[in-house]
Each structure stands twice: as C-alpha cells, then as structure tokens.
Amino acid sequence: MTGAARTPTCKYADSKYSIKRHGGANEYKVVKCKTWRLVFMRGLKMIERDTIPSMLLFGPPGCGKTTIAMVIAKVTTCVVIKLNATSSGTKEIREAAEKAKKELNYHGRRTIVFIDEIHRFNKSQQDLLLPYVENGTFILIGATTENPYFELNGPLLSRIRIIRLNALPIHAVVEVLKKALSDSIRGLGKGHYKVDHDVLEAIANYGLGDCRIALNLLEQIATTRTEGTILTHKDVEEVAGEQIYLYDKKGDYHYDIVSAFIKSMRGSDPDAALVRRNDWLS
C-alpha cells in the first residue's frame, strides 16, 4: 500500500496524552502533551506526506524517544531498521545502508534507521553515517540522553533536526499508568487491580518524569498482590524503597544543580538552597 492510502488524516484534540487511532483505519488524532506536540505539531505535515527528515531525539530517560520513533515509522510507509549503538558498529551501519538501497531500488520504499544511544558511537562511526544521511540512502532517527552538542560531531548535527524532549509531566505519567491498568493484552488489565488517583500520583512522582520507572514500579507492586486487590500507599513504600534522583557529575544536570543552588543563595531562600545542596552531595 502506497500513496494516499497510507497517508493518515490527523485531527487535534485537547484531552489525552498520545497519538492514537481515531475513526477509520487511516485516521489519527494528535493529542495534547507538550513533549508530543513538540514533535507532531511542528512535523505533522511531513509525517502526513511521508517526507520525514533525519532527526535526533534528545531527552531524559523514559520520556518517549523510542516510542515517538516507532509511531513515526508506523504512520509512514517506511521500513524500519533498529540499531543500538552499544552493540552495533561499522558493520551494522553498512548492512543497514545496503538494505535501505535495495528497498528503495526494488520496492520504492524509504528506510528509517533508528539508532538508540547514538552518542555511544565514536567519531569514525558517526562520520560513516554522513554520506548515507546526505544522499538520502536512509532516514536517520537517533535517540540520546546526552547533550548532542557535546557528544556528536558537528557535521552530523548540521544534517539532522534536533528535537529536545522534556521529562513527562506527572499527569501524563498517571494517564499512562491508568492505561496499563486497563489494558488486558499488554498491561495489567486481567488483574483487575484498583488504585486511587493519589496512589498513581505517588508512583508517578517516584519516577521523576521517567515513564519506564513508573511502569516498572506499578508492575512490581501488582506482582506482590493478589488479583482484584486495592493497591495502597503502603504497597508503594514497601516496593519502591529509596528514591533515586537523576544526577550526572559530568553532564548538564551537574551545572543545572549548581546554578539552582547559587540562585537560591542569592535569592535568600535557605530552604531551596539546602534542597539543591542535598541534590548536589547525594
């Protein structure tokens, strides 16, 4: 199926937090969430027309980078090749390029090469991507948690769009947890667990905007309780343990914490200064 048959009609909505099928088989609606709107509202026409540019999704863990890439791949007619920079190298890049050429020459389909943890590639591996991105052999979608201006080569950055994603807001993570509880196929719906909204918020807060942490915690809590029971704050505290805060002494977050600490001192806010100091020293 090619052409108009695969081109989705997108409708805007204001009440949900993902992109989902709406109406007919090829009809979608884009929904309200700052992270998703950044990608889908600006690049909506390109997705509709199947003219996706090479891009880099840059954001904290669990904010939906891989999910966004897979949604783009499903909405378009492109073939997808997944690589992880921690286990792939020059050989895999060349093989992906050969497959992409064959798909384009024999079937007329473009290929998306999704590279997770792309900052793990060394300089020569990143340079190897340049001609394929330049001549359109494949569409590169990279994902990284590190600042691309520090970790990626300038020539590669100049050939791709950089899209920065923020940590998911608490209400968005709560919506994801609710869907996990109601989904009987890929979630915990068969368990018929009952969870109050404030308990879901506590789980979401533990994840600090990382949806993956929140989902794993919910699953771990559910596996320790019998089906049909009510999950409580006590259950969350027993399973969650000590909350771990995101901190990287060599990355951007280190300087963000130092800046916040200094501004708290200058603003004569001792409580905020102590909080930032604890983040810094913990």
C-alpha positions as CSV (number, residue, x, y, z in Angstrom):
1,M,0.0,0.0,0.0
2,T,1.5,3.3,-1.0
3,G,0.4,6.9,-1.7
4,A,-2.8,8.4,-0.3
5,A,-4.0,5.0,1.1
6,R,-1.3,5.1,3.7
7,T,-1.4,8.9,4.4
8,P,-3.2,9.5,7.8
9,T,-5.6,12.3,8.4
10,C,-4.6,14.0,11.7
11,K,-7.1,15.7,13.9
12,Y,-6.2,17.8,17.0
13,A,-7.6,17.0,20.4
14,D,-7.1,18.6,23.8
15,S,-7.7,15.9,26.4
16,K,-5.3,13.0,26.0
17,Y,-1.5,12.4,26.0
18,S,-0.5,10.3,23.0
19,I,-1.2,9.9,19.3
20,K,-3.9,7.3,18.7
21,R,-6.1,5.9,16.0
22,H,-9.3,7.9,15.6
23,G,-12.2,6.7,13.4
24,G,-11.1,4.9,10.2
25,A,-8.1,2.7,9.7
26,N,-6.0,5.5,8.3
27,E,-7.3,8.3,10.6
28,Y,-5.3,9.6,13.6
29,K,-5.6,12.4,16.0
30,V,-2.8,14.3,17.6
31,V,-3.3,14.8,21.3
32,K,-2.3,17.3,23.9
33,C,1.1,16.8,25.7
34,K,4.0,19.2,25.5
35,T,6.5,16.6,24.6
36,W,4.4,15.0,21.9
37,R,3.2,18.3,20.5
38,L,6.8,19.5,20.0
39,V,7.3,16.6,17.6
40,F,3.9,16.1,16.0
41,M,2.5,19.6,15.7
42,R,5.7,21.0,14.1
43,G,6.4,18.0,11.9
44,L,2.8,16.9,11.3
45,K,2.7,17.8,7.6
46,M,6.0,16.0,7.0
47,I,4.6,12.9,8.7
48,E,1.3,13.1,6.7
49,R,3.3,13.5,3.4
50,D,5.7,10.7,4.3
51,T,8.7,13.2,4.0
52,I,10.3,12.7,7.3
53,P,13.7,14.3,7.7
54,S,16.6,12.8,9.6
55,M,16.4,13.9,13.3
56,L,17.8,13.4,16.7
57,L,15.5,13.0,19.7
58,F,17.3,14.3,22.8
59,G,15.8,14.0,26.3
60,P,15.9,12.3,29.7
61,P,15.3,8.5,30.1
62,G,11.7,7.4,29.8
63,C,10.3,10.5,28.0
64,G,9.2,8.6,24.9
65,K,12.1,8.9,22.4
66,T,11.8,5.3,21.1
67,T,8.0,5.4,21.2
68,I,8.0,8.6,19.1
69,A,10.3,7.0,16.5
70,M,8.2,3.9,16.3
71,V,5.0,5.9,15.9
72,I,6.5,7.9,13.0
73,A,7.6,4.6,11.4
74,K,4.1,3.1,11.7
75,V,2.3,6.2,10.4
76,T,4.6,6.4,7.3
77,T,5.3,3.8,4.7
78,C,9.0,3.5,5.6
79,V,10.8,0.3,6.5
80,V,12.4,0.4,10.0
81,I,15.8,-1.0,10.9
82,K,16.7,-0.7,14.7
83,L,20.2,-0.5,15.9
84,N,21.7,0.2,19.4
85,A,25.0,2.0,19.5
86,T,26.1,-0.1,22.5
87,S,26.1,-3.3,20.5
88,S,26.3,-2.1,16.8
89,G,29.2,-0.7,14.8
90,T,30.6,-0.1,11.3
91,K,29.4,-3.5,10.0
92,E,25.8,-3.0,11.1
93,I,25.7,0.5,9.7
94,R,27.0,-0.7,6.3
95,E,24.5,-3.6,6.3
96,A,21.6,-1.2,7.1
97,A,22.7,1.1,4.2
98,E,22.7,-1.9,1.8
99,K,19.2,-3.0,2.9
100,A,18.0,0.6,2.5
101,K,19.3,0.8,-1.0
102,K,17.6,-2.4,-2.0
103,E,14.3,-1.3,-0.5
104,L,14.4,2.0,-2.4
105,N,15.5,0.4,-5.7
106,Y,13.3,-2.7,-5.8
107,H,10.2,-1.6,-3.8
108,G,10.4,2.2,-3.9
109,R,10.2,2.4,-0.1
110,R,12.4,4.6,2.1
111,T,14.1,3.2,5.2
112,I,14.2,4.6,8.7
113,V,17.4,3.6,10.6
114,F,16.6,4.1,14.3
115,I,19.8,4.2,16.4
116,D,19.3,4.2,20.2
117,E,22.1,5.6,22.4
118,I,23.6,7.2,19.3
119,H,26.1,9.1,21.5
120,R,27.9,5.8,22.1
121,F,29.2,5.8,18.5
122,N,32.8,7.0,18.2
123,K,33.8,9.7,15.7
124,S,34.6,7.4,12.8
125,Q,31.2,5.6,13.2
126,Q,29.4,8.9,13.3
127,D,31.3,10.0,10.2
128,L,30.2,6.8,8.4
129,L,26.6,7.9,8.8
130,L,27.3,11.2,7.0
131,P,27.1,10.1,3.3
132,Y,24.0,8.0,3.8
133,V,22.2,10.8,5.5
134,E,23.4,13.3,3.0
135,N,22.4,11.4,-0.2
136,G,19.1,10.1,1.4
137,T,20.1,6.4,1.4
138,F,18.1,6.2,4.7
139,I,16.4,8.5,7.2
140,L,18.3,8.6,10.4
141,I,16.4,8.9,13.7
142,G,18.8,8.9,16.7
143,A,17.9,8.9,20.3
144,T,20.2,10.1,23.1
145,T,20.0,11.2,26.8
146,E,23.3,13.2,26.4
147,N,23.7,16.7,25.2
148,P,24.3,16.2,21.4
149,Y,26.4,19.3,21.1
150,F,29.0,17.7,23.4
151,E,28.7,14.1,22.2
152,L,28.0,14.2,18.4
153,N,30.1,15.5,15.6
154,G,29.3,18.9,14.2
155,P,28.9,17.7,10.5
156,L,26.3,15.1,11.6
157,L,24.4,17.7,13.7
158,S,24.3,20.0,10.7
159,R,22.5,17.4,8.6
160,I,19.7,16.5,11.1
161,R,16.9,18.2,13.1
162,I,17.5,18.2,16.8
163,I,14.3,17.8,18.9
164,R,14.7,18.3,22.6
165,L,12.2,16.4,24.8
166,N,11.4,17.2,28.4
167,A,10.6,14.8,31.2
168,L,6.9,13.8,31.2
169,P,4.6,15.8,33.5
170,I,3.1,13.9,36.4
171,H,-0.4,13.9,35.0
172,A,0.8,12.4,31.7
173,V,2.6,9.5,33.6
174,V,-0.6,9.0,35.6
175,E,-2.6,8.6,32.3
176,V,-0.1,6.0,31.1
177,L,-0.4,4.1,34.4
178,K,-4.2,4.1,34.1
179,K,-3.9,2.7,30.6
180,A,-1.5,0.0,31.8
181,L,-4.0,-1.0,34.5
182,S,-6.9,-1.2,32.0
183,D,-5.0,-3.0,29.1
184,S,-5.7,-6.7,29.3
185,I,-3.4,-7.6,26.5
186,R,-0.2,-5.7,27.1
187,G,-0.9,-4.4,30.6
188,L,-2.3,-5.4,34.0
189,G,-6.0,-5.4,33.0
190,K,-6.5,-9.1,33.7
191,G,-5.6,-8.5,37.3
192,H,-8.5,-6.1,37.9
193,Y,-6.4,-4.0,40.4
194,K,-8.0,-1.0,42.0
195,V,-5.8,2.1,42.5
196,D,-6.8,5.5,43.7
197,H,-5.6,8.5,41.8
198,D,-3.3,9.8,44.6
199,V,-1.6,6.4,44.7
200,L,-0.9,6.6,41.0
201,E,0.4,10.1,41.5
202,A,2.8,8.8,44.2
203,I,4.1,6.1,41.7
204,A,4.5,8.8,39.0
205,N,6.4,11.1,41.4
206,Y,8.8,8.3,42.2
207,G,9.7,8.1,38.5
208,L,10.5,11.8,38.3
209,G,9.1,12.1,34.8
210,D,10.6,8.7,33.7
211,C,7.6,6.7,32.5
212,R,9.6,3.5,32.4
213,I,10.4,3.7,36.1
214,A,6.8,4.3,36.9
215,L,5.5,1.4,34.8
216,N,8.1,-1.0,36.3
217,L,7.2,0.1,39.8
218,L,3.5,-0.4,39.1
219,E,4.2,-3.9,37.7
220,Q,6.3,-4.9,40.7
221,I,3.7,-3.7,43.1
222,A,1.0,-5.6,41.3
223,T,3.0,-8.9,41.2
224,T,3.3,-8.8,45.0
225,R,-0.5,-8.6,45.5
226,T,-3.3,-10.9,44.6
227,E,-5.6,-10.1,41.7
228,G,-8.5,-7.8,42.4
229,T,-7.0,-6.1,45.4
230,I,-6.6,-2.4,46.2
231,L,-3.1,-1.1,45.8
232,T,-2.2,1.5,48.5
233,H,0.5,3.9,49.5
234,K,1.9,1.3,51.9
235,D,2.3,-1.1,49.0
236,V,4.2,1.7,47.1
237,E,6.5,2.4,50.0
238,E,7.3,-1.3,50.6
239,V,8.2,-2.0,47.0
240,A,9.7,1.4,45.9
241,G,12.4,1.7,48.6
242,E,14.6,4.8,48.4
243,Q,14.0,7.2,45.7
244,I,17.0,7.7,43.3
245,Y,17.5,11.2,41.8
246,L,18.9,11.8,38.4
247,Y,22.4,13.2,38.7
248,D,25.4,13.2,36.4
249,K,28.5,15.0,37.7
250,K,29.9,15.3,34.2
251,G,26.7,16.2,32.3
252,D,24.3,19.1,32.0
253,Y,22.5,18.2,35.2
254,H,25.5,19.0,37.3
255,Y,25.6,22.6,36.1
256,D,21.8,22.9,36.4
257,I,22.0,21.9,40.1
258,V,25.0,24.3,40.8
259,S,23.1,27.1,39.0
260,A,19.9,26.5,41.0
261,F,22.0,26.4,44.3
262,I,23.6,29.7,43.5
263,K,20.4,31.4,42.6
264,S,18.7,30.1,45.8
265,M,21.6,31.6,47.8
266,R,21.3,34.9,46.0
267,G,17.5,34.9,46.5
268,S,17.9,34.4,50.2
269,D,15.9,31.2,50.1
270,P,17.7,28.9,52.6
271,D,15.3,26.0,52.2
272,A,15.7,25.8,48.4
273,A,19.5,26.2,48.9
274,L,19.5,23.2,51.3
275,V,17.5,21.1,48.8
276,R,19.8,21.9,46.0
277,R,22.8,21.2,48.2
278,N,21.4,17.8,49.1
279,D,20.8,17.0,45.4
280,W,24.4,18.0,44.7
281,L,26.0,16.0,47.5
282,S,23.7,12.9,47.5
